[in-house]
């Protein structure tokens, strides 16, 4: 199971905390950084937990059918015959 490294950093300019998430396979690679929104480190932890909970609630149920992304539908071009008929009218 993947384990993210998370660091909570105090932003000196705002005095608030932000969270940084690092890639589980490459611990030096930063995946995402939140904005400095949190007044305390504890609130940053809770904010990150909420972020994950919200994401998990959007996952499809295990028994749900797999949705495939189809190619965008193209507009049908008018055939040459139809174009000629219209010109003749």
VEXGU-705885 format. One record per residue (C-alpha): x, y, z; residue number from 1. Coordinates in Angstrom, 1 decimal, padded with zeros to 4 digits. Example, Ala and Ser with C-alpha at 12.3 -4.5 7.8 and 13.67 -1.06 7.14 Angstrom:
2
- 012.3	-004.5	007.8	1
- 013.7	-001.1	007.1	2
***
This chain:
89
- 000.0	000.0	000.0	1
- 001.3	003.4	-000.9	2
- 002.3	005.7	002.0	3
- 002.5	009.4	001.3	4
- 005.1	011.5	003.2	5
- 003.3	014.6	004.4	6
- 005.1	017.7	005.8	7
- 003.3	020.6	007.5	8
- 005.2	023.8	006.9	9
- 004.8	027.2	008.6	10
- 004.5	030.0	005.9	11
- 006.6	032.8	007.4	12
- 004.8	035.5	005.4	13
- 001.2	034.6	006.5	14
- 002.0	032.8	009.8	15
- -000.3	029.9	008.6	16
- 000.5	026.3	007.9	17
- 000.5	024.5	004.5	18
- 000.7	020.8	003.7	19
- 003.1	019.2	001.2	20
- 002.5	015.6	-000.1	21
- 005.3	013.6	-001.6	22
- 005.3	010.7	-004.0	23
- 005.2	007.3	-002.2	24
- 007.7	005.8	-004.7	25
- 010.0	008.8	-004.9	26
- 010.0	010.6	-001.5	27
- 011.8	013.6	-003.0	28
- 009.1	014.3	-005.5	29
- 006.5	016.8	-004.4	30
- 003.0	015.9	-005.7	31
- 000.9	018.7	-004.2	32
- 001.1	021.6	-001.9	33
- -001.9	023.2	-000.3	34
- -002.2	027.0	000.2	35
- -001.2	028.4	003.6	36
- -004.7	028.2	005.0	37
- -004.4	026.7	008.4	38
- -003.8	028.6	011.6	39
- -002.2	025.7	013.5	40
- -000.4	022.5	012.5	41
- -003.2	020.5	014.1	42
- -005.8	022.2	011.9	43
- -003.6	021.5	008.8	44
- -003.6	017.8	009.7	45
- -007.4	017.8	010.1	46
- -007.7	019.8	006.8	47
- -005.7	017.2	005.0	48
- -007.7	014.3	006.5	49
- -010.9	016.1	005.2	50
- -009.3	016.4	001.8	51
- -008.7	012.7	001.6	52
- -012.2	011.9	003.0	53
- -013.9	014.0	000.4	54
- -011.9	012.4	-002.4	55
- -012.7	008.9	-001.1	56
- -016.4	009.6	-001.0	57
- -016.2	010.4	-004.8	58
- -014.8	007.0	-005.6	59
- -017.2	004.6	-007.4	60
- -018.6	001.7	-005.4	61
- -016.7	-001.6	-006.0	62
- -019.7	-003.2	-007.7	63
- -020.4	-000.2	-009.9	64
- -019.9	-000.8	-013.7	65
- -016.7	000.6	-015.2	66
- -017.3	003.8	-017.0	67
- -015.3	004.2	-020.1	68
- -014.5	007.5	-021.6	69
- -015.5	007.5	-025.2	70
- -014.2	009.5	-028.0	71
- -015.9	012.8	-028.5	72
- -018.7	012.6	-031.0	73
- -017.9	014.4	-034.2	74
- -020.5	016.3	-036.2	75
- -021.6	014.4	-039.3	76
- -020.5	016.0	-042.5	77
- -023.2	016.6	-045.1	78
- -022.8	014.2	-048.0	79
- -021.9	015.5	-051.4	80
- -025.3	014.3	-052.8	81
- -027.3	016.3	-050.3	82
- -025.1	019.4	-051.0	83
- -025.8	019.1	-054.8	84
- -029.5	018.6	-054.3	85
- -029.7	021.8	-052.2	86
- -027.8	023.8	-054.8	87
- -030.2	022.6	-057.5	88
- -033.3	023.9	-055.6	89
***
